[in-house]
């Protein structure tokens, strides 16, 4: 979303136009779901991804028509035919996708362009969840023209038991006008607090920022904590040494990366009672026991039942060794926790077929000679 917003701001500054493409409906399986976006420039350059490349080429032609007419449109792709029948490419998505295209033309349509910008800004800056809607069609376009943005309340998205929908189409009557809407549930960006200033902290900061997390570096004053070193951090907070109660950890994902026993021990002691979404401590199990023994030696009332909130060693078990691999494993673990997933292989997920090896296929068909 940040990249899309930056491209739109550049277009406004340079007097250029583009088209925003949004998936508004998916039937069956598809590479991406409702709410996914990309921007298509007049020269065909695409920022963002909707399908892994199988519809972007065709969308370029429709985008040119949208820029010429100045009117939004919908494009429907049905990949549920035989796998060799779709453009002769064997896409095999087994789904149907409806894409909404609307022009972003600051000079010709400044009001609509500003609404698109403000919509993206709100998504990036919000600290509270909300529902927003884009008008796709209206029984009175003089009041609610297509492309109008609305902020909704009351949970417009219908859900099945156990399902949490992030986006989908809905109909709603507003001020007597019947509207067809793309409704999206916007949640605040996840926030990560990194306690540390080493190379692995810098790499983790950059990787989390790339995934659009809001990142705070928290540490005491040293020459390693600087804006030049942590260019991707949203915030750098300098605290007194050991004053980890200032971390403001509630609802956030905290990663302790100090590589100093005293600092780690105090960070764990201070933060475990807090209502953090995740507390990850980098280091071995042996090191963790030394930290806990030190806490108990100094603070006899330490409650070990709180350790269920602590992830140490932090990260998924992928055999990580380099700072980049360690950062990837930590973010993967935090993301899995945030999404309520186990972090295991997708092939083991209930309801998905397990892969069959070539040898198993051969046996299933009666052996090498079909016996």
C-alpha positions as CSV (number, residue, x, y, z in Angstrom):
1,X,0.0,0.0,0.0
2,X,2.9,2.4,0.7
3,X,4.3,1.8,-2.7
4,X,1.0,2.4,-4.4
5,X,0.5,5.6,-2.5
6,X,4.0,6.8,-3.4
7,X,3.3,6.1,-7.1
8,X,0.1,8.1,-6.9
9,X,1.8,11.0,-5.2
10,X,4.5,11.0,-7.9
11,X,1.9,11.0,-10.6
12,X,0.2,14.0,-9.1
13,X,3.5,15.9,-8.8
14,X,4.5,15.0,-12.4
15,X,1.1,15.5,-14.0
16,X,0.8,11.9,-15.0
17,X,-2.3,9.6,-15.0
18,X,-2.8,5.9,-14.3
19,X,-5.4,3.3,-13.6
20,X,-6.1,1.6,-10.3
21,X,-7.2,-2.1,-10.7
22,X,-8.8,-3.8,-7.7
23,X,-10.1,-7.4,-7.4
24,X,-13.7,-7.0,-6.3
25,X,-15.0,-10.6,-6.5
26,X,-13.4,-14.1,-6.6
27,X,-15.3,-17.3,-7.2
28,X,-13.3,-20.4,-6.5
29,X,-9.5,-20.3,-6.1
30,X,-7.3,-17.5,-7.3
31,X,-3.8,-16.1,-6.8
32,X,-5.0,-13.2,-4.8
33,X,-8.3,-12.3,-3.1
34,X,-10.8,-9.4,-3.0
35,X,-9.2,-6.0,-2.2
36,X,-5.8,-6.8,-4.0
37,X,-4.7,-3.8,-6.0
38,X,-2.3,-2.7,-8.7
39,X,-1.6,0.5,-10.7
40,X,-1.3,0.4,-14.4
41,X,0.6,3.3,-16.2
42,X,-0.1,4.4,-19.7
43,X,3.1,2.8,-20.9
44,X,2.0,-0.5,-19.5
45,X,4.2,-0.5,-16.4
46,X,2.4,-2.2,-13.5
47,X,3.0,-1.6,-9.7
48,X,1.5,-4.3,-7.5
49,X,0.2,-7.7,-8.5
50,X,-3.2,-9.3,-8.9
51,X,-2.7,-12.6,-10.5
52,X,0.9,-13.6,-10.8
53,X,0.9,-12.2,-14.3
54,X,-1.9,-14.1,-16.0
55,X,-4.3,-11.2,-16.4
56,X,-2.1,-8.1,-16.1
57,X,-1.3,-8.1,-19.8
58,X,-4.9,-8.1,-20.8
59,X,-5.7,-5.5,-18.2
60,X,-3.3,-3.1,-19.9
61,X,-5.6,-2.8,-22.8
62,X,-8.7,-2.2,-20.7
63,X,-6.7,0.4,-18.7
64,X,-6.0,2.3,-21.8
65,X,-9.7,2.5,-22.5
66,X,-10.5,3.7,-19.0
67,X,-8.0,6.5,-19.3
68,X,-9.4,7.5,-22.7
69,X,-13.0,7.5,-21.5
70,X,-12.4,8.7,-18.0
71,X,-15.0,6.1,-16.8
72,X,-14.4,3.2,-14.5
73,X,-15.3,-0.3,-15.7
74,X,-15.4,-3.9,-14.7
75,X,-13.6,-6.8,-16.3
76,X,-14.5,-10.5,-15.8
77,X,-12.1,-13.4,-16.1
78,X,-13.3,-17.0,-15.9
79,X,-10.5,-19.6,-15.4
80,X,-12.9,-22.4,-14.6
81,X,-12.7,-23.9,-18.1
82,X,-10.4,-26.7,-19.0
83,X,-6.9,-25.8,-18.2
84,X,-5.8,-25.6,-21.9
85,X,-8.9,-23.5,-22.9
86,X,-7.9,-20.3,-21.2
87,X,-5.8,-18.2,-23.7
88,X,-4.0,-21.5,-24.4
89,X,-1.8,-21.1,-21.4
90,X,-3.1,-23.7,-19.0
91,X,-3.4,-21.2,-16.1
92,X,-5.3,-23.6,-13.9
93,X,-6.5,-21.2,-11.2
94,X,-9.9,-22.8,-11.2
95,X,-11.6,-19.6,-10.3
96,X,-13.4,-16.5,-11.7
97,X,-12.1,-13.0,-11.0
98,X,-13.9,-9.6,-11.4
99,X,-11.6,-6.6,-11.5
100,X,-12.7,-3.0,-11.1
101,X,-10.7,-0.4,-13.0
102,X,-10.9,3.3,-12.2
103,X,-8.9,6.3,-13.5
104,X,-6.5,8.3,-11.4
105,X,-6.2,11.6,-13.3
106,X,-5.4,14.5,-10.9
107,X,-5.6,17.2,-13.6
108,X,-8.9,16.0,-15.2
109,X,-10.6,14.6,-12.1
110,X,-9.0,16.2,-9.1
111,X,-11.8,15.3,-6.7
112,X,-11.8,11.6,-7.5
113,X,-8.0,11.6,-7.4
114,X,-7.9,13.1,-4.0
115,X,-10.5,10.6,-2.7
116,X,-8.3,7.7,-3.9
117,X,-5.2,9.3,-2.2
118,X,-7.1,9.9,1.1
119,X,-8.4,6.4,1.1
120,X,-4.9,4.9,0.9
121,X,-3.5,7.4,3.5
122,X,-6.2,6.4,5.9
123,X,-5.4,2.7,5.5
124,X,-1.8,3.3,6.3
125,X,-2.2,5.6,9.2
126,X,-5.2,4.2,11.1
127,X,-4.7,2.8,14.6
128,X,-8.3,1.5,14.7
129,X,-10.2,-1.0,12.5
130,X,-12.9,0.3,10.3
131,X,-14.9,-0.6,7.2
132,X,-14.6,1.3,4.0
133,X,-16.5,0.9,0.7
134,X,-16.1,1.9,-2.9
135,X,-19.2,2.5,-4.9
136,X,-19.2,0.2,-8.0
137,X,-22.8,1.1,-9.2
138,X,-25.6,3.3,-8.0
139,X,-29.2,3.9,-8.7
140,X,-28.5,7.6,-8.5
141,X,-25.0,8.4,-9.8
142,X,-25.6,12.1,-9.3
143,X,-25.5,11.5,-5.6
144,X,-23.2,8.5,-5.4
145,X,-21.2,8.2,-8.6
146,X,-19.1,5.1,-9.2
147,X,-15.8,5.5,-7.3
148,X,-17.2,7.3,-4.3
149,X,-15.6,6.3,-1.0
150,X,-17.7,5.7,2.0
151,X,-16.9,4.8,5.6
152,X,-19.3,2.3,7.0
153,X,-20.4,1.0,10.4
154,X,-22.3,-2.0,11.5
155,X,-20.4,-4.9,9.9
156,X,-21.6,-4.9,6.2
157,X,-19.5,-7.9,5.3
158,X,-21.5,-11.2,5.7
159,X,-19.5,-14.1,7.1
160,X,-19.9,-17.8,7.5
161,X,-19.3,-19.3,10.9
162,X,-15.6,-19.3,11.7
163,X,-14.8,-17.1,8.6
164,X,-13.3,-13.6,8.8
165,X,-13.6,-11.8,5.5
166,X,-11.3,-8.9,4.7
167,X,-13.1,-7.7,1.6
168,X,-16.1,-8.6,-0.6
169,X,-19.0,-7.2,-2.6
170,X,-22.2,-6.1,-0.8
171,X,-25.4,-4.1,-1.5
172,X,-26.6,-1.4,0.8
173,X,-29.2,1.4,0.7
174,X,-27.8,4.8,1.7
175,X,-30.0,7.9,1.9
176,X,-32.6,6.1,-0.3
177,X,-30.0,5.2,-3.0
178,X,-29.2,1.5,-3.6
179,X,-25.5,0.9,-3.9
180,X,-23.3,-2.0,-5.1
181,X,-20.2,-1.8,-3.0
182,X,-16.7,-3.2,-2.6
183,X,-16.5,-3.4,1.2
184,X,-13.1,-3.7,2.8
185,X,-12.3,-4.3,6.5
186,X,-9.3,-2.2,7.3
187,X,-7.1,-3.2,10.2
188,X,-4.2,-1.2,11.6
189,X,-0.8,-2.3,10.4
190,X,0.9,-4.7,12.8
191,X,3.4,-2.9,15.0
192,X,6.8,-4.4,15.9
193,X,9.1,-3.1,18.6
194,X,12.7,-4.2,18.2
195,X,14.8,-3.9,21.3
196,X,18.4,-3.9,20.1
197,X,20.8,-2.0,17.7
198,X,22.9,-4.7,16.1
199,X,23.0,-5.9,12.5
200,X,20.3,-8.4,13.0
201,X,18.0,-5.7,14.5
202,X,18.7,-3.6,11.4
203,X,17.9,-6.4,9.0
204,X,14.7,-7.3,11.0
205,X,13.6,-3.7,10.8
206,X,14.1,-3.5,7.0
207,X,12.3,-6.8,6.4
208,X,9.4,-6.0,8.6
209,X,9.1,-2.6,7.0
210,X,9.1,-4.2,3.5
211,X,6.1,-6.2,4.7
212,X,4.4,-3.0,5.8
213,X,4.7,-3.4,9.5
214,X,5.1,-0.3,11.6
215,X,8.5,-0.6,13.3
216,X,9.9,1.1,16.4
217,X,13.5,0.7,17.4
218,X,13.8,0.9,21.2
219,X,17.2,1.1,22.9
220,X,19.4,3.2,25.2
221,X,21.7,5.8,23.8
222,X,24.6,4.3,21.8
223,X,26.4,5.3,18.6
224,X,24.6,2.4,16.9
225,X,21.2,3.9,17.2
226,X,20.8,6.5,14.5
227,X,18.4,7.4,11.7
228,X,21.2,6.7,9.2
229,X,21.5,3.2,10.5
230,X,17.8,2.4,10.8
231,X,16.5,4.2,7.8
232,X,13.4,2.0,7.6
233,X,12.2,2.5,11.2
234,X,9.0,4.5,11.6
235,X,10.2,5.6,15.1
236,X,13.4,5.5,17.0
237,X,13.0,5.7,20.8
238,X,15.9,6.3,23.1
239,X,15.2,5.2,26.7
240,X,17.3,5.1,29.8
241,X,19.3,1.9,30.1
242,X,17.1,-0.9,31.4
243,X,13.9,1.2,31.4
244,X,11.9,-1.3,29.3
245,X,8.7,-0.4,31.0
246,X,8.7,2.5,28.4
247,X,8.3,0.0,25.5
248,X,4.5,0.6,25.2
249,X,4.1,-3.1,24.2
250,X,0.3,-3.5,24.4
251,X,-0.9,-5.2,21.3
252,X,2.5,-5.1,19.7
253,X,5.0,-7.7,18.5
254,X,8.2,-7.3,20.6
255,X,11.5,-8.8,19.6
256,X,14.4,-8.7,22.1
257,X,17.7,-8.6,20.3
258,X,20.2,-7.0,22.7
259,X,22.6,-10.0,22.9
260,X,23.4,-8.8,26.5
261,X,22.3,-11.0,29.4
262,X,21.5,-8.1,31.7
263,X,19.5,-6.2,29.1
264,X,17.7,-9.3,27.9
265,X,16.9,-10.3,31.5
266,X,15.4,-7.0,32.4
267,X,13.5,-6.7,29.1
268,X,11.9,-10.2,29.7
269,X,11.1,-9.3,33.3
270,X,9.5,-6.0,32.5
271,X,7.6,-7.1,29.4
272,X,6.2,-10.5,30.2
273,X,3.4,-9.0,32.4
274,X,2.5,-6.5,29.7
275,X,-0.3,-7.3,27.2
276,X,2.0,-7.7,24.2
277,X,0.8,-9.7,21.2
278,X,4.1,-11.4,20.9
279,X,7.4,-11.4,22.8
280,X,10.3,-13.1,21.0
281,X,13.7,-13.5,22.6
282,X,16.6,-14.4,20.3
283,X,19.0,-17.0,21.7
284,X,19.4,-20.6,22.8
285,X,17.3,-22.4,25.4
286,X,20.3,-22.6,27.6
287,X,20.6,-18.8,27.5
288,X,16.9,-18.5,28.3
289,X,17.3,-20.6,31.4
290,X,20.2,-18.4,32.5
291,X,18.0,-15.3,32.1
292,X,15.1,-16.9,34.0
293,X,17.4,-18.0,36.8
294,X,18.8,-14.5,37.1
295,X,15.3,-13.0,37.3
296,X,14.3,-15.5,40.0
297,X,17.5,-14.9,41.9
298,X,16.7,-11.1,42.1
299,X,12.9,-11.2,42.1
300,X,11.6,-14.2,44.0
301,X,8.0,-13.5,43.0
302,X,8.5,-14.0,39.2
303,X,5.6,-15.9,37.8
304,X,6.7,-18.7,35.4
305,X,3.2,-19.2,34.1
306,X,3.8,-16.0,32.1
307,X,6.4,-17.9,30.0
308,X,3.6,-19.1,27.8
309,X,3.7,-15.7,26.2
310,X,7.4,-15.9,25.5
311,X,8.7,-17.3,22.2
312,X,12.3,-18.3,22.8
313,X,14.3,-19.2,20.7
314,X,12.3,-16.7,18.6
315,X,11.3,-17.7,15.1
316,X,10.1,-20.8,13.2
317,X,12.4,-23.8,12.9
318,X,13.9,-23.3,9.4
319,X,17.5,-23.8,10.3
320,X,18.2,-20.1,10.2
321,X,21.8,-19.0,10.6
322,X,22.3,-15.6,8.9
323,X,20.7,-12.4,10.1
324,X,18.5,-12.4,7.1
325,X,17.3,-16.0,7.7
326,X,16.7,-15.3,11.4
327,X,14.7,-12.2,10.6
328,X,12.6,-14.1,8.1
329,X,11.9,-16.9,10.7
330,X,10.9,-14.3,13.3
331,X,8.5,-12.4,11.0
332,X,7.0,-15.7,9.8
333,X,6.3,-16.8,13.4
334,X,4.8,-13.4,14.3
335,X,2.7,-13.4,11.1
336,X,1.4,-16.9,11.8
337,X,0.5,-15.9,15.3
338,X,-1.2,-12.8,14.1
339,X,-3.3,-14.8,11.6
340,X,-4.1,-17.6,13.9
341,X,-2.1,-20.2,12.0
342,X,0.4,-22.9,13.0
343,X,3.2,-21.9,10.7
344,X,3.5,-25.4,9.4
345,X,3.7,-26.5,5.7
346,X,0.6,-25.6,3.7
347,X,0.5,-29.2,2.3
348,X,-0.3,-30.4,5.8
349,X,-3.3,-28.1,6.2
350,X,-6.5,-29.9,6.8
351,X,-8.6,-30.2,3.6
352,X,-5.6,-29.9,1.2
353,X,-4.5,-33.0,-0.7
354,X,-1.0,-34.3,0.1
355,X,1.4,-34.5,-2.8
356,X,1.9,-37.9,-4.4
357,X,5.5,-38.8,-5.4
358,X,6.2,-40.1,-8.9
359,X,6.9,-43.6,-7.4
360,X,3.5,-43.6,-5.6
361,X,1.8,-42.6,-8.9
362,X,3.5,-45.4,-10.7
363,X,2.4,-47.9,-8.1
364,X,-1.2,-46.5,-8.1
365,X,-1.3,-47.2,-11.9
366,X,-0.2,-50.8,-11.6
367,X,3.6,-50.5,-11.9
368,X,6.0,-49.6,-14.7
369,X,4.2,-51.8,-17.2
370,X,0.7,-51.1,-16.1
371,X,0.2,-54.5,-14.3
